[in-house]
C-alpha cells in the first residue's frame, strides 16, 4: 500500500542538531560494523557515528599496512549530513598512520572514486555516503585497487579490525587535518576535470548539442551538480539546464517516496514528481536525474513518462550495440539475477552472450576490469559500460540515454516499443513481502535441490533453477526469484512473464506459495 504522503512534501523537518549530536555522542550502544555492498551503513547515532568512521578508517590503514598496499587513498563523500565531517575524520586517521590522502574539497560522486582508482591516481578510496537512502542514514564505502565495490576478501577483514577498534578506541590514531596538510600527507586534487575529459570521449556530446533537445537535469540535491554545470559552461552543452540546484542535507525539498520516507531515488516516480511535472508540461524534451552519490539514474520524456530501469537498460543496450561499431564484437551483456530477460533476447539477436550475476555491482568488477561487457546493468537503476568505471555511474547513464534519443530522433518509449515489437513485451514486478523469523528460516534453507521434483509452474515447463542468490526458477517464457533482504524482515519476490500481466500474477501467486509467501 502506498503511503498517503507519497509524492508530497512533508511539514516534518529533520532535526539536524539532534543527528549531529547523535553522530558525536550516540544515546544508545553502538552497532557493530557490518559491511553490506562494500560498505557499512546505519542511522546516525548508534548505527553510524564518529566512532564508526574512526574505526573503519583505522581498519583500512591496518589492512593496507599488512598487505603492503601502496599509494594514496582518495577520501570524500556526498552531500548528506555528516559526510564532510566523516571525510575529515577518515583523512586524519589515515594520515596519522602515515598514508597519503587525496581529500575531496567538493561532494564527490561514487563513480569518480572508481574513475580515479582505475586511472592510477589513487590506490583505494573511502566514500562517505548512504546512496539514495533516507537523510538520517550515513555510511562508509571502501573501494580497493580494482576501483569497484570491495568483496568479502576485504570487507570481512575491515569488519573484524573495525569492531576491535570500537571495543578499544585507543587503537585509533589521529592527526589534525592542518598538521597532515602541513606534512604533505593530505592534498586536494582536481576531481572534475579528468573525469569530464574522459566522459566526453565516451558520450557524443556533439550529437546532443546538434539535436536541439532541451535537457532538464535534477541532481536530487547531490554530488552531480558541479559536473553538470561544467558540462554546460566548459563543454558547451548549452541545451542542458539544472532544474534544481538545492543542496540541503535534510533533503526536505524531495517529495516523499511510496512508503512516506524521504528517499532520493531517481527511479521512483514519487521523489521524481517535480521533474516529471516539468517533462509533462513540455518544458523539456528529455529529463534525467541522479541520486545524491550519482551512481543511480532516472530518465523520462513527456511521452514516455518515467522509464523503469529495466526499460532504460534495454534501450541503452540496443543503442550501444548498434552505435559503437569500433567496440569488439565479442563483448557480452551483463545483467543481475533480478533484471529483465528482454536483455537476453536483444543480446541473442546480436550474437552476444549474457552474463547473469548475483545482485550487487561487486559481481561485475572482474568482468568490467577485463573489458568483458558492452553494458553491465542492474534493475535497481545502475550501469556501467565498456572500459568505464567499476562502479555504477548515473551521470554517464543519463547522458548516454540523451544521446540515444538525440541520434535516433525517437522518444525513449518509442525506442523501447521498437524492441518489444521485435522481441516480446515482458510484464515485470517486484513484491516486498513482510516475513516472520520462521518464514525467513524456511526460505534461507531452500536451494536448487528443494525444487528438483518441480516440473511445471504457472502452466509452463521448468527449465532450470539457480540458488546462488536466493532461488530463481526459470520457465519457458517467464521466471521467478525469491531473495531475502539482508537488513529488513522482508522477502523480495521478483517475477517476469512474456505472456502478459495476468500470467505474471499467476506466476507470483503460485511461485510465492512455493516459498510460503502470499502475494495479492
C-alpha positions as CSV (number, residue, x, y, z in Angstrom):
1,X,0.0,0.0,0.0
2,X,1.3,3.5,-0.9
3,X,1.7,5.9,2.0
4,X,-0.8,8.8,1.9
5,X,2.1,11.4,1.8
6,X,3.9,9.7,-1.1
7,X,4.8,12.4,-3.7
8,X,4.2,15.2,-1.3
9,X,6.5,17.5,0.8
10,X,6.0,16.9,4.5
11,X,5.8,19.6,7.1
12,X,8.1,17.4,9.3
13,X,11.6,18.8,9.5
14,X,14.6,16.6,10.3
15,X,16.4,17.9,13.4
16,X,19.9,18.4,12.1
17,X,21.2,19.4,15.6
18,X,19.9,16.2,17.1
19,X,21.6,13.9,14.5
20,X,24.8,15.9,14.7
21,X,24.8,15.3,18.4
22,X,24.0,11.6,17.9
23,X,26.9,11.4,15.5
24,X,29.3,12.8,18.1
25,X,27.8,11.0,21.2
26,X,25.2,8.3,20.4
27,X,22.5,7.8,23.0
28,X,22.5,4.1,22.6
29,X,25.1,1.3,22.4
30,X,27.0,1.3,19.1
31,X,26.1,-1.2,16.4
32,X,28.9,-3.4,15.2
33,X,30.5,-2.6,11.9
34,X,28.8,-4.7,9.2
35,X,29.6,-4.4,5.6
36,X,26.9,-4.9,3.0
37,X,27.6,-4.0,-0.6
38,X,31.2,-2.8,0.0
39,X,30.2,-0.6,2.9
40,X,28.8,-0.1,6.4
41,X,25.6,1.9,6.7
42,X,23.3,2.8,9.6
43,X,21.2,5.5,11.2
44,X,23.2,8.5,12.5
45,X,23.9,7.7,16.1
46,X,24.2,4.1,17.2
47,X,24.2,2.9,13.6
48,X,26.8,5.3,12.3
49,X,28.9,7.7,14.4
50,X,32.2,9.4,14.7
51,X,33.5,6.2,16.4
52,X,32.4,4.1,13.4
53,X,34.2,6.4,11.0
54,X,37.4,6.3,13.0
55,X,37.3,2.6,13.4
56,X,36.7,1.9,9.7
57,X,39.5,4.3,8.7
58,X,41.9,2.7,11.2
59,X,40.9,-0.8,9.9
60,X,41.6,0.2,6.3
61,X,45.0,1.6,7.4
62,X,45.9,-1.7,9.1
63,X,44.7,-3.7,6.1
64,X,46.9,-1.7,3.8
65,X,49.9,-1.9,6.0
66,X,49.6,-5.7,6.5
67,X,49.1,-6.3,2.7
68,X,51.7,-3.8,1.6
69,X,49.2,-1.8,-0.4
70,X,51.0,1.4,-1.5
71,X,49.7,4.6,-2.9
72,X,47.3,7.4,-1.8
73,X,43.8,6.8,-0.6
74,X,41.0,9.0,-2.0
75,X,38.7,10.3,0.7
76,X,35.4,12.1,0.2
77,X,31.6,11.9,0.5
78,X,28.3,13.1,-0.8
79,X,26.0,15.9,0.3
80,X,24.3,14.3,3.2
81,X,24.5,15.3,6.9
82,X,27.9,14.5,8.4
83,X,29.5,13.4,5.1
84,X,32.1,16.3,5.2
85,X,32.9,15.5,8.8
86,X,33.2,11.8,8.1
87,X,35.7,12.6,5.3
88,X,37.8,14.8,7.6
89,X,37.9,12.1,10.3
90,X,39.0,9.4,7.8
91,X,41.7,11.7,6.4
92,X,43.1,12.4,9.9
93,X,43.2,8.7,10.8
94,X,44.8,7.6,7.6
95,X,47.4,10.4,7.8
96,X,48.2,9.6,11.4
97,X,49.0,6.1,10.1
98,X,51.4,7.5,7.6
99,X,49.2,7.2,4.5
100,X,49.0,9.8,1.7
101,X,45.4,11.1,1.4
102,X,43.7,12.7,-1.6
103,X,40.9,14.7,0.1
104,X,38.0,15.9,-2.0
105,X,37.1,19.5,-1.4
106,X,33.7,19.1,-3.1
107,X,31.0,16.4,-2.6
108,X,32.2,13.6,-4.8
109,X,30.1,11.1,-7.0
110,X,30.7,7.4,-6.3
111,X,31.7,6.8,-10.0
112,X,34.5,9.4,-9.7
113,X,36.1,7.4,-6.8
114,X,36.2,4.4,-9.1
115,X,37.5,6.5,-12.0
116,X,40.4,7.9,-10.0
117,X,41.5,4.5,-8.9
118,X,41.3,2.9,-12.3
119,X,43.2,5.9,-13.7
120,X,46.0,5.1,-11.2
121,X,45.9,8.3,-9.2
122,X,44.6,6.5,-6.1
123,X,45.2,3.1,-4.7
124,X,41.8,2.8,-2.9
125,X,39.1,5.0,-1.5
126,X,36.8,5.7,1.4
127,X,33.5,7.3,0.4
128,X,31.1,8.8,3.0
129,X,27.6,8.0,1.6
130,X,24.4,6.2,2.1
131,X,23.4,6.5,-1.5
132,X,19.7,7.3,-2.0
133,X,18.6,6.2,1.4
134,X,16.8,8.5,3.9
135,X,18.8,11.5,5.2
136,X,19.1,10.1,8.7
137,X,21.3,7.4,7.3
138,X,25.1,7.6,6.8
139,X,27.8,5.1,5.8
140,X,31.3,4.5,4.5
141,X,32.2,2.5,1.4
142,X,35.6,1.1,0.7
143,X,36.9,0.5,-2.8
144,X,40.1,-1.4,-3.3
145,X,42.6,-1.2,-6.3
146,X,40.0,-2.7,-8.6
147,X,38.0,0.5,-8.4
148,X,34.8,-1.4,-7.7
149,X,32.9,-2.3,-4.6
150,X,35.0,-4.4,-2.2
151,X,34.5,-8.1,-2.0
152,X,34.4,-10.2,1.1
153,X,38.2,-10.8,1.0
154,X,38.5,-7.1,2.0
155,X,35.2,-6.4,3.9
156,X,35.5,-9.3,6.3
157,X,38.9,-8.1,7.4
158,X,37.8,-4.5,7.7
159,X,34.8,-5.5,9.8
160,X,36.9,-7.5,12.2
161,X,39.6,-4.8,12.6
162,X,37.0,-2.0,12.9
163,X,35.0,-3.8,15.6
164,X,38.2,-4.3,17.5
165,X,38.6,-0.5,17.4
166,X,35.1,0.0,18.6
167,X,35.9,-2.1,21.6
168,X,39.2,-0.3,22.2
169,X,39.3,3.3,21.0
170,X,43.0,3.6,21.9
171,X,43.7,1.5,18.8
172,X,42.8,4.5,16.6
173,X,45.5,7.0,15.6
174,X,44.6,10.7,14.9
175,X,46.4,13.7,13.4
176,X,44.8,17.1,12.9
177,X,44.0,17.9,9.3
178,X,46.1,21.1,9.5
179,X,49.2,19.1,10.6
180,X,48.5,16.4,8.0
181,X,48.3,19.1,5.2
182,X,51.5,20.8,6.5
183,X,53.3,17.5,6.4
184,X,52.2,16.9,2.8
185,X,50.2,13.8,3.8
186,X,46.9,15.4,2.7
187,X,46.4,17.1,-0.7
188,X,43.4,18.3,-2.6
189,X,43.3,17.2,-6.3
190,X,41.2,18.3,-9.3
191,X,38.4,15.8,-9.3
192,X,36.2,17.3,-12.0
193,X,38.5,18.0,-15.0
194,X,39.9,14.5,-15.5
195,X,36.6,12.7,-15.2
196,X,34.9,15.1,-17.7
197,X,37.8,14.8,-20.2
198,X,37.2,11.1,-20.3
199,X,33.4,11.3,-20.2
200,X,33.3,13.4,-23.4
201,X,35.3,10.7,-25.2
202,X,32.6,8.2,-24.2
203,X,29.5,10.2,-24.8
204,X,28.9,12.0,-28.1
205,X,28.1,15.5,-26.8
206,X,28.1,16.9,-30.4
207,X,25.1,14.8,-31.2
208,X,23.3,16.0,-28.2
209,X,24.2,19.6,-28.9
210,X,23.2,19.4,-32.5
211,X,19.9,17.8,-31.8
212,X,18.4,20.8,-30.1
213,X,17.0,18.6,-27.4
214,X,16.1,20.6,-24.3
215,X,17.6,18.6,-21.4
216,X,16.4,19.1,-17.8
217,X,18.6,17.6,-15.1
218,X,17.7,17.2,-11.4
219,X,20.7,16.2,-9.2
220,X,18.3,15.5,-6.3
221,X,20.5,17.6,-4.0
222,X,23.6,15.6,-4.8
223,X,27.1,15.4,-6.0
224,X,26.5,15.7,-9.7
225,X,25.7,19.4,-9.6
226,X,29.2,20.8,-10.4
227,X,29.7,18.1,-13.1
228,X,26.6,19.1,-15.0
229,X,27.5,22.7,-14.5
230,X,30.9,22.1,-16.0
231,X,29.3,20.2,-19.0
232,X,27.2,23.2,-19.7
233,X,29.7,26.0,-19.1
234,X,33.0,24.4,-20.1
235,X,32.0,21.7,-22.6
236,X,29.4,23.8,-24.4
237,X,26.3,21.7,-23.6
238,X,24.1,24.8,-23.6
239,X,20.8,22.9,-24.1
240,X,21.2,21.4,-20.6
241,X,19.6,23.1,-17.6
242,X,19.8,22.1,-14.0
243,X,16.2,22.3,-12.8
244,X,17.0,22.5,-9.1
245,X,20.4,23.2,-7.5
246,X,19.2,22.9,-3.9
247,X,21.7,21.3,-1.6
248,X,20.2,20.6,1.8
249,X,21.3,17.6,4.0
250,X,17.7,17.2,5.2
251,X,16.5,16.7,1.6
252,X,13.2,18.2,2.7
253,X,12.6,19.5,-0.8
254,X,12.3,16.0,-2.2
255,X,8.8,14.6,-2.2
256,X,8.2,11.5,-0.1
257,X,8.6,8.1,-1.6
258,X,6.0,5.3,-1.8
259,X,6.4,4.5,1.9
260,X,6.4,8.0,3.3
261,X,10.2,8.1,3.7
262,X,12.4,10.8,2.2
263,X,14.4,8.7,-0.3
264,X,16.3,10.3,-3.1
265,X,15.6,7.6,-5.6
266,X,15.6,8.7,-9.3
267,X,13.9,5.5,-10.4
268,X,10.8,6.2,-8.2
269,X,8.0,8.4,-9.6
270,X,7.3,9.9,-6.1
271,X,10.6,11.8,-5.4
272,X,10.9,12.4,-9.1
273,X,7.5,14.2,-9.3
274,X,8.8,17.8,-9.7
275,X,11.0,16.7,-12.6
276,X,8.3,14.6,-14.2
277,X,5.8,17.5,-14.0
278,X,8.3,19.6,-16.0
279,X,8.5,17.0,-18.6
280,X,4.7,16.5,-18.7
281,X,4.3,20.3,-19.2
282,X,6.6,20.1,-22.2
283,X,9.3,22.4,-20.8
284,X,11.9,19.8,-21.6
285,X,12.2,17.1,-24.2
286,X,14.3,14.9,-22.0
287,X,14.7,14.9,-18.2
288,X,17.2,13.0,-16.1
289,X,18.2,12.6,-12.5
290,X,20.9,11.1,-10.4
291,X,20.8,10.2,-6.7
292,X,23.0,12.0,-4.1
293,X,26.1,10.0,-4.8
294,X,25.3,9.9,-8.5
295,X,25.5,6.1,-9.0
296,X,21.8,5.6,-9.9
297,X,19.8,7.3,-12.6
298,X,16.3,8.1,-13.8
299,X,15.1,9.4,-17.2
300,X,11.8,10.5,-18.7
301,X,10.2,12.4,-21.5
302,X,6.7,14.0,-22.0
303,X,5.5,11.0,-24.0
304,X,7.2,8.2,-22.1
305,X,6.9,9.3,-18.5
306,X,9.5,7.8,-16.2
307,X,11.2,4.8,-17.8
308,X,11.7,1.8,-15.5
309,X,15.4,0.9,-15.0
310,X,14.7,-2.3,-17.0
311,X,13.3,-0.4,-19.9
312,X,16.2,2.1,-19.9
313,X,18.8,-0.8,-19.7
314,X,17.2,-2.4,-22.8
315,X,17.0,0.8,-24.8
316,X,20.7,1.7,-24.0
317,X,22.0,-1.9,-24.6
318,X,20.4,-2.0,-28.0
319,X,21.6,1.5,-28.8
320,X,25.2,0.8,-27.9
321,X,25.2,-2.5,-29.8
322,X,24.1,-0.5,-32.9
323,X,26.1,2.7,-32.5
324,X,29.5,1.6,-31.1
325,X,30.9,-0.2,-34.2
326,X,34.5,0.1,-33.0
327,X,33.8,-1.9,-29.9
328,X,34.8,-5.6,-30.0
329,X,32.0,-7.9,-31.3
330,X,33.0,-10.3,-28.5
331,X,31.6,-8.1,-25.8
332,X,28.8,-9.6,-23.7
333,X,25.8,-8.1,-21.9
334,X,25.8,-8.2,-18.1
335,X,22.6,-8.3,-16.0
336,X,21.9,-9.2,-12.4
337,X,19.8,-12.1,-11.5
338,X,16.7,-9.9,-10.9
339,X,16.9,-7.9,-14.2
340,X,14.7,-8.3,-17.2
341,X,15.3,-11.2,-19.7
342,X,14.4,-8.9,-22.6
343,X,18.1,-8.1,-22.5
344,X,18.8,-11.8,-23.3
345,X,16.6,-11.6,-26.4
346,X,18.3,-8.4,-27.5
347,X,21.7,-9.8,-27.0
348,X,20.9,-13.1,-28.7
349,X,19.7,-11.2,-31.8
350,X,23.1,-9.5,-32.0
351,X,25.0,-12.7,-31.4
352,X,26.1,-11.7,-27.9
353,X,26.3,-13.7,-24.7
354,X,24.7,-12.7,-21.4
355,X,26.4,-12.9,-18.1
356,X,23.9,-13.3,-15.2
357,X,25.4,-12.3,-11.9
358,X,24.2,-12.1,-8.3
359,X,22.7,-8.8,-7.1
360,X,25.4,-6.3,-6.3
361,X,27.7,-4.4,-8.6
362,X,30.7,-6.1,-7.0
363,X,29.9,-9.1,-9.0
364,X,30.7,-7.1,-12.2
365,X,34.1,-5.8,-11.1
366,X,36.3,-8.5,-12.6
367,X,34.4,-8.5,-15.9
368,X,34.5,-4.7,-16.2
369,X,38.2,-4.7,-15.5
370,X,38.7,-7.4,-18.1
371,X,36.7,-5.4,-20.7
372,X,34.1,-8.1,-20.9
373,X,30.9,-6.0,-21.2
374,X,29.2,-3.7,-23.7
375,X,27.0,-2.8,-20.7
376,X,26.6,-4.2,-17.2
377,X,23.4,-3.3,-15.5
378,X,21.0,-4.0,-12.7
379,X,17.3,-3.5,-12.2
380,X,17.9,-1.0,-9.4
381,X,19.0,1.7,-11.9
382,X,22.7,1.1,-12.1
383,X,25.0,0.6,-15.0
384,X,28.5,0.9,-16.4
385,X,29.8,0.2,-19.9
386,X,32.9,-0.9,-21.9
387,X,36.1,0.5,-20.5
388,X,34.4,2.7,-17.9
389,X,34.2,2.7,-14.1
390,X,33.8,-0.4,-12.0
391,X,31.0,1.4,-10.1
392,X,27.6,2.3,-11.3
393,X,27.6,5.8,-13.0
394,X,24.3,7.7,-13.1
395,X,25.8,10.7,-14.9
396,X,27.0,8.5,-17.7
397,X,23.7,6.7,-17.9
398,X,21.7,10.0,-18.2
399,X,23.9,11.4,-20.9
400,X,24.1,8.2,-23.0
401,X,20.3,7.9,-22.9
402,X,20.1,11.6,-24.0
403,X,22.5,10.7,-26.8
404,X,20.3,7.8,-27.9
405,X,17.3,10.0,-28.1
406,X,19.2,12.7,-29.9
407,X,20.8,10.4,-32.5
408,X,17.7,8.4,-33.3
409,X,15.2,11.2,-33.2
410,X,12.9,8.9,-31.3
411,X,11.3,9.2,-27.9
412,X,12.7,6.8,-25.3
413,X,9.4,4.9,-25.0
414,X,9.3,4.6,-28.8
415,X,12.7,3.1,-28.8
416,X,11.6,0.6,-26.1
417,X,8.4,-0.2,-28.1
418,X,10.5,-0.9,-31.1
419,X,12.3,-3.6,-29.0
420,X,9.1,-5.1,-27.6
421,X,7.5,-5.4,-31.0
422,X,10.6,-7.4,-32.1
423,X,11.3,-9.5,-29.0
424,X,8.2,-9.6,-26.9
425,X,6.7,-7.3,-24.2
426,X,7.6,-8.6,-20.7
427,X,5.4,-7.9,-17.7
428,X,7.7,-7.4,-14.7
429,X,7.1,-6.9,-11.0
430,X,8.9,-7.0,-7.7
431,X,7.0,-7.5,-4.5
432,X,8.4,-7.0,-1.0
433,X,6.6,-9.3,1.5
434,X,6.9,-9.0,5.2
435,X,8.0,-12.2,6.8
436,X,8.4,-13.8,10.2
437,X,11.6,-15.4,11.5
438,X,10.2,-18.8,10.7
439,X,9.5,-17.8,7.1
440,X,13.0,-16.4,6.8
441,X,14.5,-19.6,8.1
442,X,12.4,-21.7,5.6
443,X,13.4,-19.6,2.6
444,X,17.0,-19.5,3.7
445,X,17.1,-23.3,3.8
446,X,15.9,-23.6,0.3
447,X,18.2,-24.4,-2.6
448,X,18.0,-25.8,-6.1
449,X,17.7,-29.3,-4.8
450,X,14.5,-28.3,-3.0
451,X,12.8,-27.9,-6.4
452,X,14.3,-31.0,-8.1
453,X,10.8,-32.5,-8.5
454,X,9.2,-29.3,-9.8
455,X,8.4,-29.8,-13.4
456,X,5.8,-27.1,-14.1
457,X,4.8,-23.7,-12.6
458,X,2.0,-21.4,-13.7
459,X,1.3,-23.6,-16.7
460,X,4.9,-23.5,-18.0
461,X,7.7,-26.1,-18.0
462,X,10.5,-25.5,-15.5
463,X,13.8,-25.3,-17.5
464,X,16.2,-24.6,-14.6
465,X,16.8,-23.5,-11.0
466,X,19.6,-21.3,-9.6
467,X,20.4,-20.8,-6.0
468,X,23.5,-18.6,-5.9
469,X,21.5,-15.5,-4.6
470,X,18.1,-16.7,-3.3
471,X,16.3,-19.2,-5.5
472,X,15.4,-18.4,-9.1
473,X,13.1,-20.7,-11.1
474,X,13.4,-20.4,-14.9
475,X,10.4,-21.3,-17.1
476,X,9.8,-21.3,-20.9
477,X,8.7,-17.6,-21.2
478,X,9.0,-16.4,-17.6
479,X,10.9,-16.7,-14.3
480,X,10.5,-16.0,-10.6
481,X,13.1,-15.2,-7.9
482,X,12.9,-15.1,-4.2
483,X,15.6,-13.3,-2.2
484,X,15.9,-12.3,1.5
485,X,16.7,-8.8,2.5
486,X,19.8,-8.5,4.5
487,X,18.7,-5.5,6.5
488,X,14.9,-5.8,6.8
489,X,12.3,-8.6,7.7
490,X,11.2,-8.9,4.2
491,X,11.5,-11.3,1.3
492,X,11.8,-9.9,-2.2
493,X,9.9,-11.7,-4.9
494,X,10.7,-10.9,-8.5
495,X,8.8,-12.1,-11.5
496,X,8.7,-11.6,-15.2
497,X,6.5,-13.1,-17.9
498,X,6.4,-12.6,-21.7
499,X,2.8,-14.0,-21.6
500,X,1.3,-10.8,-20.1
501,X,0.2,-9.3,-16.8
502,X,-2.4,-12.0,-16.0
503,X,0.2,-14.7,-16.4
504,X,2.7,-12.7,-14.3
505,X,0.1,-12.5,-11.5
506,X,-0.5,-16.3,-11.6
507,X,3.3,-16.8,-11.6
508,X,3.7,-14.6,-8.5
509,X,0.8,-16.2,-6.7
510,X,1.8,-19.8,-7.4
511,X,5.5,-19.2,-7.2
512,X,5.2,-17.2,-4.0
513,X,3.3,-20.1,-2.4
514,X,6.3,-22.3,-3.0
515,X,8.3,-20.1,-0.7
516,X,5.5,-19.7,1.8
517,X,4.7,-16.1,0.6
518,X,1.2,-14.8,0.0
519,X,1.1,-12.3,-2.9
520,X,-2.0,-10.3,-3.7
